[in-house]
Amino acid sequence: MGQRKKLRALLAGPGLTLMPGAYDALSARIIEAQGFEGIVAGGYAAIGSMLAQPDTGQSNMRDYADHYARICAAVELPVYVDGDTGFGGVNNVRQMVRAFEAAGVAGIFVGDQTFPNRCGYLPGKQVIPPAEMVAKIKAMLDARRDADLVICARTDAASVEGLDAAIGRSQLYMAAGADMAKPMGVDTIEQIRRVIREVPGPHMATISQAAGAGHRDLAELEAAGVAAVTFPSLAMFAAAQAVREAIATLKHDRSLAGLGHKLMALPDYYELVGLNGQLGREASYHRAAEALLRKVRS
């Protein structure tokens, strides 16, 4: 089964699928090694890792496509990614879908904010007219070559126009043909239950460090009928804290003596990045070359 079919199966299947966020290829490999079934790669983590900046829409489609391609190439899991606002009008959206599809992503979510897009948990957002977003959805559906590529239409209307408006937009976006609609900022269990009742298609919840300290209980989300929950910035915040602690220890102690427990063991790292497999392939190619040379010379 291809990765796009896998993502669709996860969203349609029973139970709650947990999808941690990868900020680069290595973090994606760590997530895979821990046995998760899917990965999200969001703009918040991408901008943080690529530029060390907050997510206020300062990257471009090609940077994202290259970033996502590296993540997809590192794992055998479906990768669900952030398409911001589509990086422009309908023609830009078409180009984005083709580029992200070529990168290997299993699903894309695109929001109805005005350009430049910013993290849904940051202030200062504005939303485009619904008809403009519907046109983008139509362009995305028309552009995808693989019908299994999941197209999600995200709306930030809840924080701008209220929950009723966000639900109305989500219903409209599903009627336009989106595979899933995501009202951003709908985080209380009561709001989530209402969205699940009133908006067709699977519901994907978000638990982000950008939202602050309050987080939903996972069992409660599953009981409400949520199909999947993403943790888009968890790995990046964990890595940032771990690196800061290790570097601070080095600065303070001027020694590596206190860092052993803070570092991944070398054999574990080589296992993670596949060194033995790579060395084995090298040896097999050289053996095959030598065997051919012996055959030709004999």
C-alpha positions as CSV (number, residue, x, y, z in Angstrom):
1,M,0.0,0.0,0.0
2,G,1.3,3.4,-0.9
3,Q,1.8,6.2,1.7
4,R,-1.2,8.2,0.5
5,K,-3.5,5.2,0.8
6,K,-2.0,4.5,4.2
7,L,-2.9,8.0,5.3
8,R,-6.4,7.7,4.1
9,A,-6.7,4.3,5.9
10,L,-5.5,5.8,9.1
11,L,-8.0,8.7,8.9
12,A,-10.9,6.3,8.1
13,G,-9.9,3.5,10.5
14,P,-11.0,3.1,14.1
15,G,-9.1,4.6,17.1
16,L,-7.0,7.7,17.4
17,T,-3.9,8.0,15.2
18,L,-1.0,10.0,16.8
19,M,1.1,12.0,14.4
20,P,4.2,13.7,15.9
21,G,5.7,16.6,14.0
22,A,9.1,16.3,12.2
23,Y,11.2,19.4,11.8
24,D,13.8,17.6,9.6
25,A,14.8,14.2,8.2
26,L,16.5,13.0,11.4
27,S,13.6,13.8,13.6
28,A,11.3,12.0,11.1
29,R,13.5,8.9,11.4
30,I,13.3,9.1,15.2
31,I,9.5,9.2,15.0
32,E,9.4,6.3,12.7
33,A,11.8,4.3,14.9
34,Q,9.5,4.7,17.8
35,G,6.7,3.0,15.9
36,F,4.3,5.8,15.0
37,E,2.2,5.3,11.9
38,G,2.3,8.8,10.4
39,I,4.1,12.1,10.6
40,V,3.1,15.8,10.2
41,A,5.6,18.4,8.9
42,G,4.3,21.8,9.6
43,G,5.3,25.3,8.7
44,Y,6.0,26.3,12.4
45,A,8.7,23.6,12.7
46,A,10.0,24.1,9.2
47,I,10.6,27.9,9.7
48,G,12.1,27.3,13.1
49,S,14.5,24.7,11.8
50,M,15.4,26.3,8.4
51,L,15.5,29.9,9.5
52,A,15.5,30.0,13.3
53,Q,12.5,32.4,13.0
54,P,8.9,32.5,14.1
55,D,6.3,31.3,11.6
56,T,5.0,34.5,10.0
57,G,5.1,33.4,6.3
58,Q,8.6,34.3,5.3
59,S,9.5,31.1,3.4
60,N,8.5,30.1,-0.1
61,M,7.1,27.1,-1.9
62,R,10.3,25.7,-3.3
63,D,12.0,25.8,0.2
64,Y,9.1,23.9,1.6
65,A,9.1,21.3,-1.3
66,D,12.8,20.6,-0.8
67,H,12.4,20.4,3.0
68,Y,9.5,18.0,2.7
69,A,11.2,15.9,0.1
70,R,14.1,15.3,2.5
71,I,11.7,14.2,5.3
72,C,9.7,11.9,3.0
73,A,12.9,10.3,1.7
74,A,14.0,9.5,5.2
75,V,11.0,7.4,6.2
76,E,8.5,4.8,5.1
77,L,5.5,6.6,6.7
78,P,2.8,8.9,5.3
79,V,3.9,12.5,5.7
80,Y,1.1,15.2,6.0
81,V,2.4,18.7,5.4
82,D,1.6,22.4,5.6
83,G,0.9,24.2,2.4
84,D,0.4,27.6,4.1
85,T,-2.0,29.6,1.9
86,G,-0.9,27.9,-1.3
87,F,1.8,30.6,-1.8
88,G,-0.4,32.8,-4.0
89,G,-3.4,32.4,-6.3
90,V,-4.9,29.4,-8.1
91,N,-1.9,29.0,-10.4
92,N,0.5,29.1,-7.5
93,V,-1.6,26.5,-5.7
94,R,-1.5,24.2,-8.7
95,Q,2.3,24.5,-8.8
96,M,2.5,23.8,-5.1
97,V,0.4,20.6,-5.3
98,R,2.6,19.3,-8.2
99,A,5.8,20.1,-6.3
100,F,4.7,18.7,-3.0
101,E,3.3,15.6,-4.7
102,A,6.7,15.0,-6.4
103,A,8.3,15.4,-3.0
104,G,6.4,12.4,-1.8
105,V,3.9,13.9,0.6
106,A,0.8,11.9,1.5
107,G,-1.4,14.9,2.3
108,I,-1.4,18.7,2.2
109,F,-3.4,21.2,4.3
110,V,-3.9,24.7,2.9
111,G,-5.4,27.6,4.9
112,D,-7.7,30.5,4.1
113,Q,-5.6,33.2,5.6
114,T,-4.5,36.2,3.6
115,F,-0.9,36.2,2.5
116,P,1.6,36.1,4.2
117,N,0.4,33.1,6.3
118,R,1.3,33.0,10.0
119,C,1.0,30.3,12.6
120,G,-2.7,29.8,13.5
121,Y,-1.9,30.5,17.2
122,L,-0.3,33.9,16.5
123,P,-2.3,37.2,16.5
124,G,-2.9,39.4,13.5
125,K,-4.5,36.9,11.1
126,Q,-7.0,37.8,8.4
127,V,-9.0,35.4,6.2
128,I,-9.8,35.6,2.5
129,P,-13.4,35.5,1.1
130,P,-14.8,32.0,1.0
131,A,-15.2,32.0,-2.8
132,E,-11.5,32.7,-3.1
133,M,-10.6,29.6,-1.0
134,V,-13.1,27.5,-2.9
135,A,-11.3,28.4,-6.1
136,K,-8.0,27.3,-4.5
137,I,-9.6,24.0,-3.5
138,K,-10.8,23.4,-7.0
139,A,-7.3,24.2,-8.3
140,M,-5.7,21.7,-5.9
141,L,-8.1,19.0,-6.8
142,D,-7.4,19.6,-10.5
143,A,-3.7,19.7,-10.0
144,R,-3.1,16.4,-8.1
145,R,-2.0,13.5,-10.3
146,D,-2.7,10.9,-7.6
147,A,-6.3,10.9,-6.4
148,D,-5.2,9.4,-3.1
149,L,-3.3,12.6,-2.2
150,V,-5.2,14.0,0.8
151,I,-6.3,17.6,0.4
152,C,-7.3,19.3,3.6
153,A,-8.8,22.8,3.6
154,R,-8.0,24.6,6.8
155,T,-9.8,27.7,8.1
156,D,-8.6,30.3,10.6
157,A,-12.0,32.0,10.7
158,A,-12.7,30.9,14.3
159,S,-10.3,33.4,15.8
160,V,-11.4,36.1,13.3
161,E,-15.1,35.7,12.8
162,G,-16.1,33.1,15.4
163,L,-16.9,29.4,15.6
164,D,-20.1,29.6,13.5
165,A,-18.2,31.1,10.6
166,A,-15.5,28.5,10.9
167,I,-18.0,25.7,10.7
168,G,-19.8,27.3,7.8
169,R,-16.5,27.7,5.9
170,S,-15.6,24.1,6.7
171,Q,-18.9,22.8,5.4
172,L,-18.4,24.9,2.2
173,Y,-14.9,23.6,1.7
174,M,-16.1,20.0,2.0
175,A,-18.8,20.7,-0.5
176,A,-16.1,22.0,-2.9
177,G,-14.5,18.6,-2.8
178,A,-11.8,18.8,0.0
179,D,-11.1,15.4,1.6
180,M,-11.0,17.0,5.0
181,A,-11.7,20.4,6.6
182,K,-9.9,21.7,9.6
183,P,-11.2,24.7,11.7
184,M,-8.0,26.0,13.3
185,G,-8.2,27.1,16.9
186,V,-11.1,24.8,17.8
187,D,-9.5,23.3,20.8
188,T,-12.1,22.7,23.6
189,I,-13.7,19.3,23.7
190,E,-17.2,20.9,23.3
191,Q,-16.1,22.8,20.2
192,I,-14.5,19.6,18.8
193,R,-17.7,17.6,19.3
194,R,-19.7,20.2,17.6
195,V,-17.4,20.3,14.6
196,I,-17.5,16.5,14.3
197,R,-21.3,16.6,14.4
198,E,-21.6,19.4,11.8
199,V,-18.7,19.0,9.4
200,P,-18.5,15.8,7.3
201,G,-15.2,14.0,6.9
202,P,-12.6,13.0,9.4
203,H,-11.5,15.4,12.1
204,M,-7.9,16.0,12.9
205,A,-7.1,17.7,16.2
206,T,-3.9,19.7,16.9
207,I,-1.9,19.8,20.1
208,S,0.8,22.4,19.6
209,Q,3.3,24.0,21.9
210,A,2.4,27.2,20.2
211,A,-1.0,27.1,21.8
212,G,0.4,27.4,25.3
213,A,0.2,25.1,28.3
214,G,-3.3,23.8,28.0
215,H,-3.6,20.5,26.2
216,R,-6.6,18.1,25.5
217,D,-6.7,14.6,27.0
218,L,-6.1,12.1,24.3
219,A,-8.6,9.6,25.6
220,E,-11.2,12.3,25.6
221,L,-10.4,13.2,22.0
222,E,-10.7,9.5,20.9
223,A,-14.0,9.2,22.7
224,A,-15.3,12.3,20.9
225,G,-14.6,10.6,17.5
226,V,-11.4,12.4,16.5
227,A,-9.6,10.5,13.8
228,A,-6.1,11.8,14.4
229,V,-4.2,14.2,16.5
230,T,-1.0,16.0,15.4
231,F,1.8,17.3,17.6
232,P,3.5,19.6,15.0
233,S,6.1,21.2,17.3
234,L,6.7,18.6,20.0
235,A,10.0,17.2,18.5
236,M,11.4,20.7,17.8
237,F,10.7,22.0,21.3
238,A,12.2,18.8,22.8
239,A,15.3,19.1,20.6
240,A,15.8,22.8,21.3
241,Q,15.6,22.2,25.0
242,A,18.0,19.2,24.8
243,V,20.6,21.1,22.7
244,R,20.4,24.2,24.9
245,E,21.0,22.1,28.1
246,A,23.9,20.2,26.5
247,I,25.6,23.4,25.2
248,A,25.0,25.2,28.5
249,T,26.7,22.3,30.3
250,L,29.7,22.4,28.0
251,K,30.0,26.2,28.5
252,H,29.6,26.0,32.3
253,D,31.9,22.9,32.9
254,R,34.3,23.4,30.0
255,S,34.3,19.6,29.9
256,L,32.5,16.7,28.2
257,A,32.4,14.7,31.4
258,G,28.9,15.7,32.4
259,L,27.4,15.3,28.9
260,G,27.3,11.5,28.5
261,H,23.8,11.0,29.7
262,K,22.6,13.9,27.5
263,L,23.9,12.4,24.3
264,M,22.6,9.5,22.1
265,A,25.0,6.6,22.2
266,L,27.1,6.3,19.1
267,P,25.8,2.8,18.2
268,D,22.3,4.0,18.6
269,Y,22.9,6.9,16.3
270,Y,24.5,4.7,13.6
271,E,21.5,2.3,13.9
272,L,19.2,5.3,13.5
273,V,20.9,6.6,10.4
274,G,21.5,3.2,8.8
275,L,25.3,3.0,8.8
276,N,25.5,-0.8,8.7
277,G,23.0,-1.0,5.9
278,Q,25.0,1.6,3.9
279,L,28.3,-0.2,4.4
280,G,26.7,-3.5,3.5
281,R,25.4,-2.0,0.2
282,E,28.8,-0.6,-0.6
283,A,30.4,-4.0,0.0
284,S,27.8,-5.8,-2.1
285,Y,28.3,-3.4,-5.0
286,H,32.1,-3.9,-4.9
287,R,31.7,-7.7,-4.7
288,A,29.4,-7.6,-7.7
289,A,31.9,-5.4,-9.7
290,E,34.8,-7.7,-8.8
291,A,32.8,-10.8,-9.8
292,L,31.9,-9.3,-13.2
293,L,35.6,-8.3,-13.8
294,R,36.7,-11.9,-13.0
295,K,34.1,-13.3,-15.4
296,V,35.1,-10.9,-18.2
297,R,38.8,-11.7,-17.8
298,S,38.4,-15.4,-17.6
